[in-house]
Amino acid sequence: MNDRQLRRIRTGYVYLGHLTFLTMLVFSLVWMFPRVCYMDSAFQVFGLINSGSFTINDGRCSMVVSELLPLLFLKLHLPLSGIIAAYSVSFVLIGYGCYIAVQHLLKDYGTALAMLFPFFCMNHTFLHGISETFQLVFAAALLYTLLAYRRRSSSKVAAVCHAAALLAVAAFCAFIHPVAIFFLAFVWLYVWVDEGFSFRWETVFALAAFVLVEALKLLLPAQGGRDASFLLPLPELLSKLPDFWHFGSLKFFKDHIFSLYYMPLLLFVWTSVWYIRRKMVWKSVFYIGFNLFFLFITLWIYFAGDGPIAMERSFLPMALFTALPFVREVMPEWKPFGHRIACLLLMLLLALTFIRMGNGAEEASERLQKMDDLLVDARQEGVHKLFVSKEDAESFGVDYSWGTGIESMLYVTARHGRECCSNLFVYEDIAALQLPELLATDRVAFVPWWIFLHREGLNPEYFPLPDEPFYFLHIDGNQYRFVRAQ
């Protein structure tokens, strides 16, 4: 392959990469409401608006990066819809920024192409913009490039800049989520094995920086509890192993092999055979062993299964783990015709992926619209604060979420203006509502673990909720009415 052919191939992949991220940015604006007005994302942006500052939960300081743009919009007193749009695109901008750094600043074309493969494993993840693994697949790719990067300059300034970039990216990854340990282990081991088990200062520095940041995190008062809450004690986890073939996580994986996980499985088999045929023993051991280990650990830890959002993000790292060696080592041996076919296939498969994402986003939009329709009826009768049982909400097409109290205020106010601010709370157990605050007129229904929030905690510029009593939705046959809480 001559230089001219190589430049053409790279140009095609570069255009495809930019087109992919630009499409994600457009999607993030078109479907900003279902992306932001849902559970964790809604909780974060709601806290940011009411506090007027960064909202850091569980010591995950990396949230500062995704909150910079919406906080700026808040300080400029822009409309609520603008703040929601800024928050929605922020996470895509993080990934796009990593892609641009890898592709254009560090000139690592192979890793940049590998950053497109995680999109094949996304569907509901698109609706969970705050997803930690979505940010990590791109940040970890950047970390890999920094680890493997060979500076052209030997000056001290270049070395300091390189070290600062390594420290910043390693710290960012460490603060996103504990699963960052797997990402660091993969990129660190891959560089180590790829360079013949030699220790360059970059690999030692990055590992030391990551370990130091993880140790410092333990000193943060907000760190700990929730980050490890998904882990059961080891004896209990061991007791689940005999039922491995009946795990809910395994069922989810098998049910979605042909829709979400066909690409990492194909790349895993292809690359494994490629390594074995070339008798690359250590790379075979690393690649096959690490990917199977990660898959087993994920299936084991999430044995009970979960909703599609939680399960998708749990398996998402495999997309990067399988794609990075494939793109960097297998694909360079292809002839120009093979690359042209690959580029066309990637474009087609990414288009199908975005169609799938759009369909899922439309369904989520319908849920918000049903919520809005119900609150429109309530406001016509002077009701702005409404409790609805889970069963009744689902009969209206409003699927249960622990964040409905927040989601409703964000969505309705952004769509119709501050004068229409309304609060809908979906409850599972009415006994949990037997509290004195239920009769207070200066309260807001918040989240299940902290049901009532004082109205003074709201930012009046964006959430001027009227000082009114709570009402309950009562359904009588085909009709429904709003009954004041007593």
Secondary structure, 3 states (H helix, E strand, C coil): CCHHHHHHHHHHHHHHHHHHHHHHHHHHHHCHHHHHCCHHHHHHHHHHHHHCCCCCCCCCCCHHHHHHHHHHHHHCCCCHHHHHHHHHHHHHHHHHHHHHHHHHHCCCHHHHHHCCHHHHHCCHHHHCCCCHHHHHHHHHHHHHHHHHCCCCCCCHHHHHHHHHHHHHHHHHHHHHCCCHHHHHHHHHHHHHHHCCCCCCHHHHHHHHHHHHHHHHHCCCCCCCHHHHCCCCCHHHHHHHHHHHHHCHHHHHHHHCCCCCCHHHHHHHHHHHHHHHHCCCHHHHHHHHHHHHHHHHHHHHHCCCCCCHHHHHHHHCHHHHHHHHHHHHHHHHHCCHHHHHHHHHHHHHHHHHHHHHHHHHHHHHHHHHHHHHHHHHHHHHCCCCEEEEEHHHHHHCCCCCCCCHHHHHHHHHHHHHCHHHCCEEEEECCHHHHCCHHHHCCCEEEEECCEEEEEHHHCCCCCCCCCCCCCEEEEEECCEEEEEECC
